[in-house]
Amino acid sequence: MACVTTATFASRLLSRAQSCALRRVSHQSVVSHASLIVHRRVPHATSIVSRVASSPRGRASTSAAFRFSTTRLPWRAGKHTNTKRARSTLIPHAVEQSGATETSSICTEAESRPDTMDTTLLHSLDRYGGVIVDPLCLEKFDTAAEVLFVEKVTHSLTTWKANGIRGVWLEIPTGSAHLIGPAVQQCGFTFHHAEKTHVMVTHWLSENELNGLPPNASHQVGIGAFVVNGDGKVLLVQEKRGPAASASRPDFWKLPTGLVEQGEDVPDAAVREVFEETGVKCEFHSILGIRHGHNAPFGKSDMFFLVSLRIADGKTHHAIAVQESEIAKAEWRDRNDAFESQHIAKGSHMDHLYGLCRMHLGGTYRGMCLQNLPAGFGRDGTVVTYSNADAEGVMASNL
């Protein structure tokens, strides 16, 4: 289960979209989507939990006939359809304008001096006064050319700074890993993040303002899945390893849990984790609660979504197939085996979340539904929104 963090969403856009948009400044015609999200510190831009690609593991539907008791609180779960997603930030002023020929006044100024800009590393300009270096241009600097690399980078930084460039993104692929040391130790770059395929380093050039580059990922995102069969039994598991392992806590039964993967919606993650751990095919019903904590692995923060699922295809029962690599046992059990577990501290956050599960079963709490809504701002695709609103027509423009 991959540990996914939300600012990585922004950072990966930088690396994935460069190849189709990078060009020398003197031949600039378009701005890549990757360049639209750099050089502006926007707190909420690093906490986007939206899908940017279709999950290879399938999507959740809402066609099942199974219903929780809703006699006191009728509600229709939101639709969850396989729809193309936008691949750019949600910040309105960062959206590429159709037919634009200039990215900003700073880019126009830089283009007016192509004699100097063309001697730098191959790069693209972004709308916040920075540059994104083309990682392919690093291939010519083999291990015998590290001195030449340092000279080229030093010249590029000097030229960019003289042209008013504020910051630099430099992605160093695995094949050019020998350049990481020179870039950091001799050229003044600092580490931003690392992926399996590359290391991203940055350099802030402006001396008149604080570093405005968006920070690395701040959160990991997890899910817990609440699934009930037609007999009112809850799907519970005992883990094979970790703090909840059955070897140390043989009577600790818990909900299936896991981490959201890169580019995966929270509902899809819950459906996937349940199927992987127990073999039970489910579909999304609602979000029951959200926990936000800190001091997660690697100094990150943590968000945990409690997700209500239903057995797929209108079924009320489903056989269990245990994922033996991670799960010791998985069973349909009495709800109190979880809700009244001695391992759940009274008054704790999990005690509260299980209380929401009780209310959900009784029909007095529905949770949040989802809607795939247009991204807007002239962009294609949709983003997932969660709310207690019952109607798709709840829009400020309609009220």
Secondary structure, 3 states (H helix, E strand, C coil): CCCCEHHHHHHHHHHHCCCCCCCCHHHCCCCCHHHHHCCCCCHHHHCCCCCCCCCCCCCCCCCCCCCCCCCCCCCCCCCCCCCCECCCCCCHHHCCCCCCCCCCHHHHHHHCCHHHHCCCCCEEECCCCEEEECHHHHCCCCHHHHHHHHHHHHHHHHHHHHCCCCEEEEEEEHHHHHHHHHHHHHCCCEEEEECCCEEEEEEECCCCCCCCCCCCCCEEEEEEEEEECCCCCEEEEEECCCCCECCCCCCCCECCEEECCCCCCHHHHHHHHHHHHHCCCEEEEEEEEEEEECCCHHHCEEEEEEEEEEEHHHCCCCCCCCCCCCEEEEEEECCHHHHCCCCCCCCCHHHHHHHHHHHHHHCCCCCEEEEEEEEECCEEEEEEEEECCCCCCCCHHHC
